[in-house]
Amino acid sequence: MHRTLFALTFCALSTQAAQAKSPVDDCLRTKVWDTYPEGWSVRATSETQVEFGGTQFFKATLLKGRNYRVLTCAEEGVKDLDVLLYDKDGQVVERDQTQNREPMLSFSPDKTATYYIVLYLRDTHDKTKPAAAAWSLLHAD
């Protein structure tokens, strides 16, 4: 009896935790869902923390001839989150040109290769604590 009650309680708490989403996750999910009618599919997605003036790197192999889009959302209070795409040699191949907390970039590689998606927290209201950010890599043929 006690084991059954514990299992039911654990399952209920686990389900509640899985349904709880952060504001940046909610923002990103909305953006991703909005791209599905346009033919985009999710390749990868993640949530992270970025320090003021700091970066977070994510490695991805991108295929020649495929179209890619990186969508991002940062928490309120972030003034400027940058998203950049670097090649394996450390050269910037694409970057957003906006000054906001939800940058996006699009890219279609001319060869299959390893790339790095980089989030850079350029400016925020509270420079003393890391900011939450989420990103998603989408692809379309």
VOPAVEX-124628 format. One record per residue: residue number from 1; residue in one letter; x, y, z of N, C-alpha, C, CB in turn. Coordinates in steps of 0.2 Angstrom, whole numbers, m for minus. Atoms other than C-alpha are relative to their C-alpha. Glycine has a CB too. Example, Ala and Ser with C-alpha at 12.3 -4.5 7.8 and 13.67 -1.06 7.14 Angstrom:
# VOPAVEX-124628
+-----+---+-------+-------+-------+-------+-------+-------+-------+-------+-------+-------+-------+-------+
|   k | r |   n.X |   n.Y |   n.Z |  ca.X |  ca.Y |  ca.Z |   c.X |   c.Y |   c.Z |  cb.X |  cb.Y |  cb.Z |
+-----+---+-------+-------+-------+-------+-------+-------+-------+-------+-------+-------+-------+-------+
|   1 | a |     4 |    m6 |     0 |    62 |   m22 |    39 |     4 |     6 |     0 |    m5 |     0 |     6 |
|   2 | s |    m4 |    m6 |    m1 |    68 |    m5 |    36 |    m4 |     5 |     3 |     2 |     2 |    m7 |
+-----+---+-------+-------+-------+-------+-------+-------+-------+-------+-------+-------+-------+-------+
END
This chain:
# VOPAVEX-124628
+-----+---+-------+-------+-------+-------+-------+-------+-------+-------+-------+-------+-------+-------+
|   k | r |   n.X |   n.Y |   n.Z |  ca.X |  ca.Y |  ca.Z |   c.X |   c.Y |   c.Z |  cb.X |  cb.Y |  cb.Z |
+-----+---+-------+-------+-------+-------+-------+-------+-------+-------+-------+-------+-------+-------+
|   1 | m |     4 |    m6 |     0 |     0 |     0 |     0 |     4 |     6 |     0 |    m5 |     0 |     6 |
|   2 | h |    m5 |    m6 |    m1 |    14 |    12 |     5 |     4 |     1 |    m7 |     4 |     0 |     6 |
|   3 | r |    m4 |     0 |     6 |    24 |     8 |   m11 |    m5 |     3 |    m5 |     3 |    m7 |    m2 |
|   4 | t |     4 |    m2 |     5 |     9 |    11 |   m22 |    m2 |     7 |     1 |    m7 |    m4 |     0 |
|   5 | l |     1 |    m7 |    m1 |     5 |    28 |   m14 |     6 |     4 |    m1 |    m2 |     1 |     8 |
|   6 | f |    m6 |    m4 |     2 |    23 |    33 |   m15 |     1 |     0 |    m8 |     6 |    m4 |     3 |
|   7 | a |     0 |     0 |     8 |    23 |    28 |   m34 |    m4 |     5 |    m3 |    m1 |    m7 |    m2 |
|   8 | l |     5 |    m5 |     3 |     7 |    38 |   m37 |     2 |     7 |     1 |    m6 |    m2 |     3 |
|   9 | t |    m2 |    m7 |    m2 |    14 |    53 |   m28 |     6 |     2 |    m4 |     2 |     0 |     8 |
|  10 | f |    m6 |    m2 |     4 |    31 |    52 |   m37 |    m2 |     1 |    m7 |     5 |    m6 |     1 |
|  11 | c |     2 |    m1 |     7 |    22 |    50 |   m54 |    m3 |     7 |    m1 |    m4 |    m5 |    m2 |
|  12 | a |     3 |    m6 |     0 |    11 |    65 |   m50 |     5 |     6 |     0 |    m5 |     1 |     5 |
|  13 | l |    m5 |    m5 |     0 |    25 |    76 |   m45 |     5 |     1 |    m6 |     5 |    m1 |     7 |
|  14 | s |    m4 |     0 |     6 |    36 |    71 |   m60 |    m4 |     3 |    m5 |     2 |    m7 |    m1 |
|  15 | t |     4 |    m3 |     6 |    22 |    75 |   m72 |    m1 |     8 |     1 |    m7 |    m3 |     0 |
|  16 | q |     1 |    m7 |    m1 |    19 |    92 |   m64 |     7 |     4 |    m1 |    m1 |     2 |     8 |
|  17 | a |    m6 |    m3 |     2 |    38 |    96 |   m65 |     1 |     0 |    m7 |     6 |    m4 |     4 |
|  18 | a |    m1 |     1 |     7 |    38 |    90 |   m83 |    m4 |     6 |    m4 |    m1 |    m6 |    m3 |
|  19 | q |     4 |    m5 |     3 |    24 |   102 |   m87 |     2 |     7 |     2 |    m7 |    m1 |     2 |
|  20 | a |    m2 |    m7 |    m2 |    32 |   117 |   m78 |     5 |     2 |    m5 |     3 |     0 |     7 |
|  21 | k |    m5 |    m3 |     5 |    41 |   128 |   m91 |     2 |     7 |     2 |    m4 |     0 |    m7 |
|  22 | s |    m2 |    m6 |    m2 |    51 |   143 |   m89 |    m2 |     5 |    m6 |     8 |     1 |     0 |
|  23 | p |     2 |    m5 |     5 |    47 |   160 |   m98 |     4 |    m1 |    m7 |     0 |     7 |     3 |
|  24 | v |    m4 |     0 |     7 |    61 |   158 |  m111 |    m2 |    m7 |    m4 |     8 |     0 |     2 |
|  25 | d |     3 |     6 |     3 |    55 |   140 |  m114 |    m6 |     1 |    m4 |     0 |    m6 |     5 |
|  26 | d |     7 |    m2 |     3 |    37 |   146 |  m117 |     1 |     4 |    m6 |    m4 |     3 |     5 |
|  27 | c |    m1 |    m5 |     6 |    44 |   160 |  m129 |     2 |    m4 |    m6 |     5 |     5 |     2 |
|  28 | l |    m3 |     3 |     6 |    54 |   148 |  m139 |    m5 |    m5 |    m3 |     6 |    m4 |     3 |
|  29 | r |     5 |     5 |     2 |    40 |   134 |  m140 |    m4 |     4 |    m5 |    m3 |    m3 |     6 |
|  30 | t |     4 |    m4 |     4 |    29 |   148 |  m147 |     3 |     1 |    m7 |    m3 |     6 |     3 |
|  31 | k |    m4 |    m2 |     6 |    42 |   153 |  m160 |     0 |    m6 |    m4 |     6 |     3 |     1 |
|  32 | v |    m1 |     6 |     4 |    45 |   135 |  m165 |    m6 |    m2 |    m3 |     3 |    m6 |     4 |
|  33 | w |     6 |     2 |     3 |    27 |   131 |  m167 |    m2 |     4 |    m6 |    m5 |     0 |     6 |
|  34 | d |     2 |    m5 |     6 |    24 |   146 |  m178 |     4 |    m2 |    m6 |     2 |     7 |     2 |
|  35 | t |    m3 |     2 |     6 |    37 |   139 |  m190 |    m2 |    m7 |    m4 |     8 |    m1 |     1 |
|  36 | y |     2 |     6 |     3 |    30 |   122 |  m193 |    m5 |     0 |    m6 |    m5 |    m4 |     5 |
|  37 | p |     4 |    m1 |     6 |    17 |   128 |  m206 |     4 |     2 |    m6 |    m6 |     5 |     1 |
|  38 | e |    m5 |    m2 |     5 |    32 |   135 |  m216 |     4 |    m6 |    m2 |     4 |     6 |     3 |
|  39 | g |    m4 |     5 |     2 |    40 |   118 |  m217 |     6 |    m1 |     4 |     2 |     0 |    m7 |
|  40 | w |    m6 |     1 |    m4 |    53 |   119 |  m203 |    m1 |    m5 |     5 |     2 |     7 |     4 |
|  41 | s |    m1 |     5 |    m5 |    58 |   105 |  m191 |     5 |     1 |     5 |     1 |    m7 |    m4 |
|  42 | v |    m5 |    m1 |    m5 |    67 |   105 |  m175 |     5 |    m5 |    m1 |    m3 |    m1 |     7 |
|  43 | r |    m6 |     4 |     0 |    85 |    98 |  m175 |     2 |    m1 |     7 |     5 |     3 |    m5 |
|  44 | a |    m3 |     0 |    m7 |    90 |   103 |  m158 |    m3 |     6 |     4 |     8 |     0 |     1 |
|  45 | t |     3 |    m6 |    m4 |    84 |   114 |  m143 |     3 |    m1 |     7 |    m7 |     0 |     0 |
|  46 | s |    m3 |     0 |    m7 |    91 |   119 |  m126 |    m1 |     6 |     3 |     8 |    m2 |    m1 |
|  47 | e |     0 |    m6 |    m4 |    90 |   131 |  m112 |     6 |     0 |     4 |    m7 |    m1 |     5 |
|  48 | t |    m6 |    m1 |    m3 |   105 |   138 |  m104 |     0 |     7 |     5 |     6 |     0 |    m5 |
|  49 | q |    m1 |    m6 |    m3 |   112 |   152 |   m93 |     6 |     3 |    m3 |     1 |    m1 |     8 |
|  50 | v |    m5 |    m4 |     3 |   123 |   166 |  m100 |     2 |     5 |     5 |    m1 |     2 |    m7 |
|  51 | e |    m3 |    m6 |    m4 |   134 |   178 |   m89 |     0 |     6 |    m5 |     7 |    m2 |     3 |
|  52 | f |    m1 |    m6 |     4 |   135 |   196 |   m94 |     7 |     0 |    m3 |    m1 |     6 |     5 |
|  53 | g |    m7 |     0 |     3 |   149 |   197 |  m107 |     2 |    m7 |    m2 |     5 |     4 |     4 |
|  54 | g |    m2 |     7 |     1 |   149 |   178 |  m108 |    m3 |    m3 |    m6 |    m1 |    m4 |     6 |
|  55 | t |     3 |     4 |     6 |   145 |   165 |  m121 |    m1 |    m7 |     2 |     5 |     0 |    m6 |
|  56 | q |     1 |     7 |     0 |   138 |   148 |  m123 |     1 |    m3 |    m7 |    m7 |    m2 |     3 |
|  57 | f |    m1 |     3 |     7 |   143 |   137 |  m137 |    m3 |    m7 |    m1 |     8 |    m2 |    m1 |
|  58 | f |     3 |     7 |     1 |   134 |   122 |  m145 |     2 |    m2 |    m7 |    m8 |     1 |     0 |
|  59 | k |    m3 |     3 |     6 |   141 |   111 |  m158 |    m5 |    m4 |    m4 |     6 |    m5 |     1 |
|  60 | a |     5 |     3 |     5 |   131 |   105 |  m174 |     3 |    m1 |    m6 |    m6 |     4 |     0 |
|  61 | t |    m2 |     2 |     7 |   135 |    96 |  m190 |    m6 |     3 |    m5 |     1 |    m7 |    m1 |
|  62 | l |     5 |    m3 |     5 |   125 |   106 |  m204 |     2 |    m3 |    m7 |     0 |     8 |     0 |
|  63 | l |    m1 |     3 |     7 |   122 |    98 |  m221 |     0 |     4 |    m5 |    m5 |    m6 |     0 |
|  64 | k |     0 |    m4 |     6 |   126 |   105 |  m237 |    m7 |     0 |    m4 |     5 |    m2 |    m6 |
|  65 | g |     7 |    m1 |     3 |   110 |   112 |  m246 |    m6 |     0 |     4 |     0 |    m6 |    m5 |
|  66 | r |     6 |    m1 |    m5 |    99 |   112 |  m231 |     0 |     7 |     3 |     0 |    m6 |     5 |
|  67 | n |     1 |    m7 |    m3 |    92 |   128 |  m224 |    m1 |    m1 |     7 |    m7 |     3 |    m3 |
|  68 | y |     0 |     0 |    m7 |    94 |   131 |  m206 |    m2 |     7 |     3 |     7 |    m2 |     3 |
|  69 | r |     2 |    m6 |    m3 |    87 |   144 |  m194 |     1 |    m2 |     8 |    m8 |     1 |    m1 |
|  70 | v |    m1 |     0 |    m7 |    92 |   147 |  m176 |    m5 |     5 |     3 |     8 |     2 |     2 |
|  71 | l |     5 |    m5 |    m3 |    78 |   155 |  m165 |     3 |     0 |     7 |    m7 |    m3 |     0 |
|  72 | t |    m2 |     0 |    m7 |    82 |   161 |  m147 |    m5 |     5 |     3 |     7 |     4 |     0 |
|  73 | c |     4 |    m4 |    m5 |    73 |   169 |  m132 |     4 |     1 |     6 |    m7 |    m3 |     1 |
|  74 | a |    m3 |    m1 |    m6 |    81 |   177 |  m117 |    m5 |     3 |     5 |     6 |     5 |    m1 |
|  75 | e |     5 |    m2 |    m5 |    73 |   182 |  m101 |    m1 |     8 |     0 |     2 |    m2 |     7 |
|  76 | e |     2 |    m7 |     0 |    65 |   199 |   m98 |     6 |     3 |     4 |    m6 |     2 |     3 |
|  77 | g |    m6 |    m3 |    m3 |    79 |   211 |   m93 |     6 |     0 |    m4 |     1 |    m3 |     7 |
|  78 | v |    m6 |     0 |     5 |    91 |   206 |  m107 |    m2 |     5 |    m5 |     0 |    m7 |    m3 |
|  79 | k |     0 |    m6 |     5 |    94 |   221 |  m118 |     2 |    m3 |    m7 |     3 |     6 |     2 |
|  80 | d |    m3 |     2 |     6 |   105 |   212 |  m131 |     3 |    m7 |     0 |     5 |     5 |    m3 |
|  81 | l |    m3 |     6 |     0 |   108 |   194 |  m134 |     2 |    m1 |    m7 |    m5 |    m6 |     2 |
|  82 | d |    m2 |     1 |     7 |   118 |   190 |  m150 |     0 |    m8 |    m1 |     7 |     3 |    m1 |
|  83 | v |    m1 |     7 |     2 |   118 |   173 |  m159 |     4 |     0 |    m6 |    m7 |    m3 |    m2 |
|  84 | l |    m5 |     0 |     5 |   132 |   169 |  m170 |     1 |    m7 |    m2 |     7 |     3 |     2 |
|  85 | l |    m1 |     7 |     3 |   137 |   154 |  m181 |     8 |     0 |    m2 |    m4 |    m2 |    m6 |
|  86 | y |    m7 |     0 |     1 |   156 |   150 |  m181 |     1 |    m7 |    m4 |     4 |     0 |     6 |
|  87 | d |    m3 |     6 |     3 |   165 |   137 |  m193 |     5 |    m3 |     5 |     3 |     1 |    m7 |
|  88 | k |    m5 |     4 |    m4 |   177 |   124 |  m186 |     6 |     4 |     1 |     1 |    m7 |    m3 |
|  89 | d |    m6 |    m4 |     0 |   191 |   136 |  m189 |    m1 |     7 |     5 |     3 |     2 |    m7 |
|  90 | g |     2 |    m5 |    m5 |   183 |   149 |  m177 |    m1 |     7 |    m4 |     7 |     2 |     4 |
|  91 | q |     2 |    m6 |     4 |   178 |   161 |  m191 |    m8 |     1 |     0 |     2 |    m1 |    m8 |
|  92 | v |     7 |    m2 |     0 |   161 |   170 |  m190 |    m3 |    m1 |    m7 |    m2 |     7 |     3 |
|  93 | v |     3 |     1 |     7 |   150 |   164 |  m205 |    m7 |     3 |     0 |     0 |    m8 |    m1 |
|  94 | e |     6 |    m4 |     0 |   134 |   172 |  m199 |    m2 |     2 |     7 |    m6 |    m5 |    m2 |
|  95 | r |     2 |    m3 |    m7 |   127 |   183 |  m185 |    m6 |     4 |    m1 |     6 |     4 |     2 |
|  96 | d |     6 |    m4 |     0 |   111 |   192 |  m181 |     3 |     7 |     0 |    m4 |    m2 |     6 |
|  97 | q |    m2 |    m7 |     0 |   111 |   211 |  m183 |    m5 |     4 |     4 |    m1 |     2 |    m8 |
|  98 | t |     5 |    m3 |    m4 |    98 |   215 |  m170 |     3 |     2 |     7 |    m6 |    m4 |     1 |
|  99 | q |    m2 |    m2 |    m7 |    99 |   223 |  m153 |    m6 |    m2 |     4 |     3 |     7 |     1 |
| 100 | n |     5 |     2 |    m4 |    86 |   213 |  m143 |     1 |    m6 |     3 |    m7 |     0 |    m5 |
| 101 | r |    m1 |     6 |    m4 |    83 |   198 |  m133 |    m3 |    m6 |    m3 |    m4 |     0 |     7 |
| 102 | e |     2 |     5 |     4 |    76 |   187 |  m147 |     3 |     0 |    m7 |    m8 |     0 |     0 |
| 103 | p |    m3 |     0 |     7 |    88 |   186 |  m161 |    m1 |    m6 |    m3 |     8 |     2 |     1 |
| 104 | m |     1 |     6 |     4 |    87 |   174 |  m175 |     5 |     1 |    m6 |    m7 |     0 |    m3 |
| 105 | l |    m5 |     0 |     7 |    99 |   169 |  m190 |    m2 |    m6 |    m4 |     7 |     0 |     2 |
| 106 | s |     1 |     5 |     5 |    97 |   159 |  m205 |     6 |    m1 |    m4 |    m6 |     2 |    m5 |
| 107 | f |    m6 |     2 |     4 |   110 |   149 |  m215 |    m1 |    m6 |    m4 |     6 |    m1 |     6 |
| 108 | s |     0 |     6 |     4 |   112 |   137 |  m229 |     7 |    m1 |    m2 |    m4 |     1 |    m6 |
| 109 | p |    m8 |     2 |     1 |   130 |   129 |  m229 |     1 |    m2 |    m7 |     2 |    m5 |     5 |
| 110 | d |    m2 |     2 |     6 |   139 |   127 |  m245 |     4 |    m7 |     0 |     4 |     5 |    m4 |
| 111 | k |    m3 |     7 |    m1 |   147 |   111 |  m238 |    m2 |    m3 |     7 |     8 |     0 |    m1 |
| 112 | t |     2 |     4 |    m7 |   143 |    98 |  m224 |     6 |     1 |     4 |    m2 |    m7 |    m1 |
| 113 | a |    m5 |    m1 |    m5 |   153 |   103 |  m209 |    m2 |     1 |     7 |     4 |     6 |    m3 |
| 114 | t |     2 |    m1 |    m7 |   154 |   106 |  m191 |     0 |     8 |     1 |     5 |    m3 |     5 |
| 115 | y |     1 |    m7 |    m1 |   148 |   123 |  m185 |    m1 |     1 |     8 |    m6 |     3 |    m4 |
| 116 | y |     1 |    m1 |    m7 |   146 |   131 |  m168 |    m5 |     6 |     1 |     7 |     2 |     4 |
| 117 | i |     4 |    m6 |    m2 |   131 |   141 |  m162 |     2 |     3 |     6 |    m8 |    m3 |     0 |
| 118 | v |    m3 |    m4 |    m6 |   136 |   154 |  m150 |    m5 |     5 |     2 |     7 |     3 |    m2 |
| 119 | l |     4 |    m5 |    m3 |   125 |   164 |  m138 |     5 |     5 |     4 |    m6 |    m3 |     4 |
| 120 | y |    m4 |    m5 |    m3 |   133 |   180 |  m132 |    m4 |     5 |     3 |     5 |     4 |    m5 |
| 121 | l |     4 |    m5 |    m3 |   125 |   191 |  m119 |     4 |     7 |     0 |    m1 |    m2 |     8 |
| 122 | r |    m3 |    m6 |     1 |   130 |   208 |  m124 |    m2 |     5 |     5 |    m1 |     3 |    m7 |
| 123 | d |     3 |    m5 |    m5 |   119 |   219 |  m113 |    m6 |    m3 |     4 |    m1 |     6 |    m4 |
| 124 | t |     6 |     2 |    m4 |   107 |   216 |   m99 |    m1 |     5 |     6 |     1 |    m7 |     3 |
| 125 | h |     1 |    m5 |    m5 |    99 |   226 |   m85 |     4 |    m2 |     7 |    m8 |     0 |     2 |
| 126 | d |    m3 |     3 |    m6 |   106 |   215 |   m71 |     7 |    m3 |    m2 |    m4 |    m4 |     5 |
| 127 | k |    m7 |     3 |     3 |   125 |   212 |   m75 |     3 |    m4 |     6 |     4 |     6 |    m1 |
| 128 | t |    m3 |     4 |    m6 |   128 |   203 |   m58 |    m2 |    m7 |     0 |    m2 |     3 |     6 |
| 129 | k |     3 |     7 |     0 |   118 |   187 |   m62 |    m1 |    m2 |    m7 |    m6 |     0 |     4 |
| 130 | p |     1 |     3 |     7 |   117 |   175 |   m77 |    m7 |     1 |    m2 |     2 |    m7 |     0 |
| 131 | a |     7 |    m1 |     3 |   102 |   177 |   m88 |    m2 |    m7 |    m4 |     0 |     6 |    m5 |
| 132 | a |     3 |     6 |     3 |    91 |   162 |   m94 |    m1 |     2 |    m8 |    m6 |    m2 |     3 |
| 133 | a |     1 |     0 |     7 |    91 |   159 |  m113 |    m1 |    m7 |    m3 |     6 |     4 |    m4 |
| 134 | a |     2 |     6 |     3 |    84 |   146 |  m124 |     1 |     1 |    m8 |    m7 |    m2 |     1 |
| 135 | w |    m1 |    m1 |     7 |    88 |   142 |  m142 |    m2 |    m7 |    m4 |     8 |     1 |    m2 |
| 136 | s |     2 |     6 |     4 |    82 |   130 |  m156 |     3 |     0 |    m7 |    m7 |     0 |     0 |
| 137 | l |    m2 |     1 |     7 |    90 |   124 |  m172 |    m5 |    m3 |    m4 |     7 |    m4 |     0 |
| 138 | l |     5 |     3 |     5 |    78 |   121 |  m186 |     3 |    m1 |    m7 |    m6 |     5 |     0 |
| 139 | h |    m2 |     1 |     7 |    80 |   114 |  m203 |    m6 |    m1 |    m5 |     5 |    m6 |     0 |
| 140 | a |     5 |     1 |     5 |    70 |   113 |  m219 |     4 |    m2 |    m7 |    m4 |     7 |    m2 |
| 141 | d |    m4 |     2 |     6 |    75 |   105 |  m236 |    m1 |     6 |    m5 |    m3 |    m6 |    m3 |
+-----+---+-------+-------+-------+-------+-------+-------+-------+-------+-------+-------+-------+-------+
END
